[in-house]
Structures are given as C-alpha cells and as structure tokens.
Amino acid sequence: MGYAYAGPYRARPVYRWSVEDSIYVAPAAQRRGIGRALLDRLIVEAERGGFRQMIAIIGDSANVGSIELHRAAGFRLVGTFDNVGFKFGRWLDSVLMQRPLGTGATTAP
C-alpha cells in the first residue's frame, strides 16, 4: 500500500546529519492515514539514528496532499524551485520543506 525511506540529503560529509525523506502511497490507498503513519515512523527512526534535520523535496507544487502531510508532521516550507522538472508534457516545481529532528540545530551533534 505504501513505503517510505530516508536517505542522505547530500553526499558531502558536512551534510551527514541531514536526511531526505521519500514517501509513496498507492493511489487507491491515499487519504487513509498510511502516509502519515509512514512519515511518523520515519521521523522516529531518523531521530534514533542521531540525524538532526529532515528535508522533503516534493516534486510538484500542485501536490497539495504531500505538502499538507509534511506540514501536519511539523515540516515548514522553506522555498520552491519553479519549473525545474518536465514530466507528462508540463513543467514541475520542486517544493522544499524542512523539519528539525531531536534537538535540531540547538546543540552540536
């Protein structure tokens, strides 16, 4: 019905405390709380791993469901790259969202 994972935000060592999340829910299973359960668990596991920031890069500003899912889980909008992708005959934005994990940036790792 769905899956989620977190991977390195960037390969350089300076970013080793940040992860990027990906969540996929089958269209027939959307709006049933599956995405929220997956994201909540992903956040817990990333905090257990000692990570300090989680980044969401949402591949279309029209993807209101994903944007609202992340907002409800404590992410904040940090920006949008306009028209950086082209898929299905149209240009797509990338929406950038961020959420602190654990103590975030208030203490050194």
LODOZA-588224 format. One record per residue: residue number from 1; x, y, z of N, C-alpha, C, O, CB in turn. Coordinates in steps of 0.1 Angstrom, whole numbers. Each point is the difference from the previous one (the first is absolute). Glycine has a CB too. Layout:
<sites>
seq | n_east | n_north | n_up | ca_east | ca_north | ca_up | c_east | c_north | c_up | o_east | o_north | o_up | cb_east | cb_north | cb_up
NUM | X | Y | Z | X | Y | Z | X | Y | Z | X | Y | Z | X | Y | Z $
...
</sites>
This chain:
<sites>
seq | n_east | n_north | n_up | ca_east | ca_north | ca_up | c_east | c_north | c_up | o_east | o_north | o_up | cb_east | cb_north | cb_up
1 | 8 | -12 | 0 | -8 | 12 | 0 | 9 | 13 | 0 | -5 | 10 | -5 | -13 | -23 | 17 $
2 | 30 | 11 | -7 | 9 | 12 | 0 | 13 | -4 | 7 | 2 | -10 | 6 | -22 | 25 | -5 $
3 | 30 | -6 | -3 | 13 | -1 | 6 | 6 | 13 | 2 | -4 | 10 | -6 | 7 | -33 | -4 $
4 | 7 | 24 | 19 | 7 | 12 | 2 | 15 | -3 | 4 | 3 | -11 | 5 | -24 | 22 | 3 $
5 | 29 | -2 | -11 | 14 | -1 | 3 | 7 | 13 | 2 | -5 | 10 | -6 | 6 | -32 | -6 $
6 | 10 | 23 | 19 | 8 | 12 | 1 | 14 | -4 | -5 | 6 | -10 | 4 | -20 | 19 | 16 $
7 | 19 | 0 | -28 | 14 | -2 | -5 | 8 | 13 | 2 | -6 | 10 | 5 | -2 | -26 | -22 $
8 | 21 | 15 | 14 | 8 | 12 | 2 | -5 | 12 | -7 | -5 | -1 | -12 | 24 | -14 | 15 $
9 | -19 | 27 | 3 | -4 | 12 | -7 | 10 | 4 | -11 | -4 | 3 | -11 | -8 | 5 | 32 $
10 | 24 | -9 | -17 | 11 | 2 | -10 | 12 | -9 | 4 | 1 | -5 | 11 | -8 | 29 | -14 $
11 | 15 | -27 | -6 | 11 | -9 | 2 | 12 | 5 | 8 | 7 | -7 | 6 | -13 | -3 | -27 $
12 | 8 | 23 | 21 | 11 | 6 | 7 | -1 | -2 | 15 | -12 | 1 | 6 | 14 | 16 | -24 $
13 | 9 | -19 | 25 | -1 | -3 | 15 | -6 | 11 | 8 | -6 | -3 | 10 | 26 | -10 | -13 $
14 | -19 | 25 | -1 | -6 | 12 | 7 | -15 | -2 | 2 | -6 | 5 | 9 | 24 | 10 | -18 $
15 | -25 | -23 | 0 | -14 | -2 | 1 | -4 | -13 | 6 | -12 | -4 | -1 | 10 | 18 | -19 $
16 | 11 | -20 | 27 | -3 | -14 | 5 | -11 | -1 | 10 | -5 | -10 | 4 | 29 | 5 | -9 $
17 | -28 | 17 | 11 | -10 | 0 | 11 | -14 | 3 | -6 | -9 | 1 | 8 | 27 | 6 | 8 $
18 | -19 | -6 | -29 | -12 | 3 | -7 | -5 | -11 | -9 | 9 | -6 | -7 | -4 | 30 | 9 $
19 | -17 | -27 | -2 | -6 | -10 | -9 | -11 | 5 | -8 | -7 | 10 | 4 | 13 | -28 | 12 $
20 | -8 | 12 | -28 | -12 | 4 | -8 | -10 | -12 | 0 | 4 | -11 | -2 | 11 | 26 | -13 $
21 | -27 | -11 | 17 | -10 | -11 | 1 | -7 | -2 | -14 | -1 | 9 | -8 | -3 | -4 | 32 $
22 | -1 | -17 | -26 | -8 | -3 | -12 | -11 | -9 | 5 | 2 | -10 | 7 | 17 | 11 | -23 $
23 | -32 | 2 | 12 | -11 | -7 | 4 | -9 | -3 | -12 | -3 | 9 | -8 | 3 | 1 | 31 $
24 | -4 | -22 | -25 | -8 | -4 | -11 | -12 | -8 | 5 | 2 | -10 | 8 | 18 | 10 | -24 $
25 | -32 | 4 | 12 | -12 | -7 | 4 | -8 | -3 | -13 | -2 | 9 | -8 | 1 | 2 | 31 $
26 | -3 | -23 | -25 | -8 | -4 | -11 | -12 | 9 | -2 | -7 | 3 | 10 | 15 | -27 | -8 $
27 | -12 | 28 | -14 | -11 | 9 | -2 | -13 | -5 | 7 | -8 | 8 | 6 | 18 | -1 | -27 $
28 | -12 | -20 | 21 | -12 | -6 | 6 | 0 | 0 | 15 | -10 | -1 | 6 | 8 | -13 | -26 $
29 | 14 | 17 | 26 | 1 | -1 | 14 | 2 | 14 | 6 | 2 | 1 | 12 | 8 | -23 | -14 $
30 | -11 | 33 | -6 | 2 | 13 | 5 | -11 | 5 | 9 | -12 | -5 | -2 | 26 | 10 | -18 $
31 | -11 | 4 | 28 | -10 | 7 | 9 | -6 | -10 | 11 | -11 | 1 | 4 | 6 | 15 | -23 $
32 | 13 | -26 | 23 | -4 | -9 | 10 | 10 | 0 | 12 | -2 | -9 | 9 | -8 | -5 | -27 $
33 | 19 | 23 | 18 | 9 | 1 | 12 | 13 | -8 | -2 | 8 | 0 | 9 | -27 | 4 | 5 $
34 | 20 | -10 | -26 | 12 | -8 | -2 | 13 | 8 | -1 | 10 | -3 | 6 | -24 | -14 | -17 $
35 | 13 | 28 | 3 | 11 | 9 | -2 | 4 | 6 | 14 | 12 | 1 | 2 | -19 | 4 | -25 $
36 | -2 | -1 | 31 | 3 | 6 | 13 | 7 | -11 | 9 | 10 | 4 | 7 | -29 | 12 | -9 $
37 | 14 | -28 | 2 | 6 | -10 | 8 | 14 | -3 | -5 | 9 | -2 | 9 | -31 | -8 | -4 $
38 | 24 | 10 | -18 | 14 | -3 | -5 | 9 | 12 | 4 | 12 | -3 | 4 | -22 | -10 | -23 $
39 | 6 | 25 | 17 | 8 | 12 | 3 | 3 | 1 | 15 | 12 | 2 | 3 | -22 | 10 | -23 $
40 | 0 | -15 | 28 | 3 | 1 | 15 | 10 | -11 | 4 | 9 | 4 | 8 | -32 | 4 | -5 $
41 | 22 | -20 | -9 | 10 | -10 | 4 | 14 | 4 | -6 | 10 | -3 | 7 | -28 | -15 | -7 $
42 | 18 | 23 | -12 | 13 | 5 | -6 | 7 | 10 | 9 | 12 | 0 | 2 | -21 | -5 | -25 $
43 | 1 | 14 | 28 | 6 | 11 | 9 | 5 | -6 | 12 | 12 | 3 | 4 | -28 | 13 | -13 $
44 | 9 | -25 | 16 | 5 | -7 | 12 | 13 | -7 | -3 | 10 | 1 | 8 | -33 | -4 | 0 $
45 | 24 | -5 | -19 | 12 | -8 | -3 | 12 | 10 | -3 | 11 | -3 | 3 | -26 | -16 | -12 $
46 | 12 | 30 | 2 | 11 | 9 | -4 | 5 | 7 | 13 | 12 | 2 | 2 | -22 | 2 | -24 $
47 | 1 | -1 | 32 | 5 | 5 | 12 | 8 | -10 | 8 | 10 | 4 | 6 | -30 | 11 | -5 $
48 | 16 | -27 | -1 | 7 | -11 | 7 | 14 | -1 | -7 | 10 | -4 | 7 | -31 | -9 | -2 $
49 | 22 | 15 | -17 | 13 | 0 | -7 | 9 | 12 | 2 | 11 | 0 | -5 | -22 | -14 | -12 $
50 | 6 | 23 | 25 | 8 | 12 | 3 | 0 | 11 | -10 | 7 | 10 | 1 | 7 | -25 | 11 $
51 | -23 | 14 | -22 | -1 | 11 | -10 | -7 | 12 | 6 | -7 | -1 | 9 | 6 | -16 | -28 $
52 | 4 | 29 | 13 | -4 | 13 | 6 | -10 | 7 | -9 | -7 | 9 | 5 | 28 | -8 | 7 $
53 | -21 | -4 | -25 | -10 | 7 | -9 | -5 | -9 | -10 | 7 | -9 | -5 | 6 | 30 | 8 $
54 | -26 | -20 | -6 | -6 | -8 | -11 | -5 | 10 | -10 | -7 | 10 | 3 | 0 | -29 | 13 $
55 | 11 | 16 | -29 | -4 | 8 | -11 | -10 | -7 | -9 | 2 | -12 | -2 | 21 | 23 | 3 $
56 | -33 | -4 | -5 | -9 | -5 | -10 | 1 | 8 | -13 | -1 | 12 | 1 | -15 | -20 | 18 $
57 | 18 | 1 | -30 | 0 | 7 | -13 | -12 | -6 | -8 | 1 | -11 | -5 | 25 | 15 | 6 $
58 | -36 | 4 | -1 | -13 | -5 | -6 | 0 | 4 | -15 | 1 | 12 | -3 | -13 | -11 | 26 $
59 | 10 | -11 | -32 | 2 | 3 | -14 | -11 | 6 | -7 | -2 | -2 | -12 | 15 | -17 | 13 $
60 | -21 | 27 | 5 | -11 | 8 | -7 | -7 | 8 | 10 | -5 | -5 | 10 | 3 | -13 | -28 $
61 | 1 | 31 | 16 | -7 | 9 | 9 | -15 | -3 | 0 | -7 | 5 | 9 | 25 | 13 | -13 $
62 | -23 | -25 | -6 | -14 | -4 | -1 | -3 | -12 | 9 | -11 | -4 | 1 | 10 | 14 | -24 $
63 | 12 | -16 | 29 | -2 | -12 | 8 | -4 | 4 | 14 | 8 | -1 | 10 | 9 | -12 | -24 $
64 | -29 | 19 | 15 | -5 | 5 | 13 | 0 | -10 | 11 | 3 | 3 | 11 | -16 | 14 | -24 $
65 | 9 | -30 | 9 | 0 | -10 | 10 | 13 | -2 | 7 | 1 | -2 | 13 | -19 | -9 | -26 $
66 | 29 | 10 | 6 | 13 | -2 | 5 | 5 | 12 | 8 | 6 | -2 | 11 | -1 | -13 | -30 $
67 | -8 | 27 | 14 | 4 | 12 | 7 | -7 | 1 | 14 | 6 | 3 | 10 | -2 | 8 | -32 $
68 | -17 | -14 | 22 | -8 | 0 | 13 | 4 | -11 | 9 | 0 | 2 | 12 | -19 | 8 | -24 $
69 | 22 | -22 | 7 | 5 | -11 | 8 | 13 | 4 | 8 | 1 | -2 | 12 | -11 | -14 | -29 $
70 | 19 | 22 | 9 | 12 | 5 | 7 | -2 | 11 | 10 | 6 | 0 | 10 | 6 | -7 | -31 $
71 | -21 | 17 | 17 | -3 | 11 | 9 | -6 | -6 | 13 | 4 | 5 | 11 | -7 | 11 | -31 $
72 | -6 | -25 | 19 | -6 | -6 | 12 | 10 | -7 | 9 | -2 | -2 | 12 | -19 | 0 | -25 $
73 | 32 | -3 | 7 | 10 | -7 | 7 | 11 | 9 | 5 | 11 | -5 | 5 | -16 | -15 | -18 $
74 | 3 | 33 | 12 | 10 | 10 | 6 | 10 | 6 | -10 | 9 | 7 | 5 | -12 | -20 | 16 $
75 | 1 | 10 | -33 | 9 | 6 | -10 | -4 | 14 | -3 | -12 | 3 | 1 | 16 | -26 | -11 $
76 | 5 | 32 | 6 | -3 | 13 | -4 | 4 | 2 | -14 | 11 | -6 | -5 | -9 | 15 | 28 $
77 | -9 | -1 | -31 | 4 | 4 | -13 | 12 | 9 | 0 | 1 | 10 | 7 | -24 | -12 | -15 $
78 | 34 | -2 | 1 | 12 | 8 | -1 | 2 | 6 | -13 | 9 | 9 | -2 | 1 | -23 | 20 $
79 | -17 | 9 | -29 | 2 | 6 | -13 | -6 | -9 | -11 | -4 | -11 | 2 | 24 | 23 | 6 $
80 | -20 | -6 | -20 | -4 | -7 | -12 | 9 | 3 | -11 | 3 | 12 | -3 | -27 | -11 | 11 $
81 | 29 | -11 | -15 | 7 | 2 | -13 | -11 | -1 | -11 | -6 | -11 | -1 | 28 | 1 | 10 $
82 | -24 | 20 | -16 | -10 | 1 | -10 | 5 | -7 | -13 | 11 | 2 | -5 | -20 | 19 | 15 $
83 | 0 | -29 | -16 | 2 | -6 | -13 | 13 | -6 | -2 | 7 | 2 | -11 | -22 | 15 | 3 $
84 | 19 | -26 | 17 | 14 | -6 | -1 | -1 | -14 | -6 | 10 | -6 | -3 | -3 | 19 | 22 $
85 | -19 | -19 | -20 | -2 | -13 | -6 | -10 | 0 | -11 | -9 | 9 | 0 | 15 | -19 | 22 $
86 | -5 | 1 | -31 | -10 | -1 | -11 | -5 | -15 | -1 | 8 | -9 | -2 | 3 | 29 | -11 $
87 | -24 | -22 | 15 | -5 | -14 | 0 | -15 | 1 | -5 | -7 | 9 | 4 | 22 | -16 | 16 $
88 | -19 | -3 | -27 | -13 | -1 | -5 | -5 | 13 | -8 | -11 | 4 | 1 | 6 | -19 | 19 $
89 | 15 | 21 | -27 | -4 | 11 | -8 | -1 | 13 | 7 | -5 | 10 | -6 | -6 | -26 | -9 $
90 | 16 | 17 | 27 | -1 | 13 | 7 | 12 | 2 | 10 | 6 | -10 | 4 | -31 | 9 | -6 $
91 | 27 | 14 | 5 | 11 | 3 | 9 | -5 | -2 | 14 | -11 | 3 | 4 | 21 | 14 | -20 $
92 | -1 | -22 | 25 | -3 | -2 | 14 | 10 | 8 | 9 | 11 | 2 | -3 | -19 | -25 | -3 $
93 | 2 | 27 | 17 | 8 | 7 | 11 | 5 | -11 | 9 | -4 | -11 | 0 | -10 | 32 | -2 $
94 | 24 | -17 | 10 | 4 | -8 | 12 | -2 | 8 | 12 | 5 | 11 | 2 | 13 | -23 | -16 $
95 | -26 | 7 | 23 | -3 | 7 | 13 | 9 | -6 | 10 | 2 | -12 | 2 | -26 | 15 | -8 $
96 | 31 | 6 | 14 | 10 | -3 | 10 | -6 | 2 | 13 | -5 | 11 | 4 | 24 | -5 | -19 $
97 | -19 | -17 | 24 | -5 | 1 | 13 | 10 | -6 | 10 | 8 | -8 | -4 | -32 | 7 | -4 $
98 | 24 | 6 | 20 | 10 | -5 | 10 | -6 | -1 | 14 | -9 | 7 | 4 | 27 | 4 | -18 $
99 | -13 | -21 | 21 | -4 | -3 | 14 | 12 | -3 | 8 | 8 | -9 | -3 | -31 | 1 | -5 $
100 | 24 | 14 | 20 | 11 | -4 | 9 | -3 | -13 | 6 | -11 | -4 | 2 | 17 | 28 | 3 $
101 | 5 | -32 | -2 | -1 | -13 | 7 | 7 | 1 | 13 | 10 | 6 | 1 | -12 | -18 | -23 $
102 | -4 | 6 | 32 | 7 | 1 | 14 | 2 | 14 | 4 | -10 | 8 | 0 | 21 | -30 | -5 $
103 | 1 | 25 | 8 | 3 | 14 | 5 | 3 | 9 | -12 | 4 | 12 | 2 | 5 | -21 | 19 $
104 | -10 | 4 | -33 | 2 | 8 | -12 | 14 | 7 | 0 | 10 | -7 | 3 | -34 | 11 | -4 $
105 | 24 | 9 | -1 | 13 | 7 | -1 | 3 | 7 | 13 | 8 | 9 | 0 | -12 | -6 | -24 $
106 | -3 | -6 | 35 | 2 | 7 | 13 | 13 | -5 | 7 | 5 | 7 | 9 | -30 | -4 | -8 $
107 | 30 | -15 | -5 | 12 | -5 | 6 | 8 | -6 | -11 | -5 | -4 | -10 | -6 | 0 | 33 $
108 | 24 | 2 | -20 | 9 | -7 | -9 | -3 | -15 | 0 | -5 | -5 | 10 | 23 | 22 | -6 $
109 | -16 | -23 | -16 | -2 | -15 | 0 | 9 | -8 | 9 | -1 | -12 | 1 | -7 | 15 | -25 $
</sites>
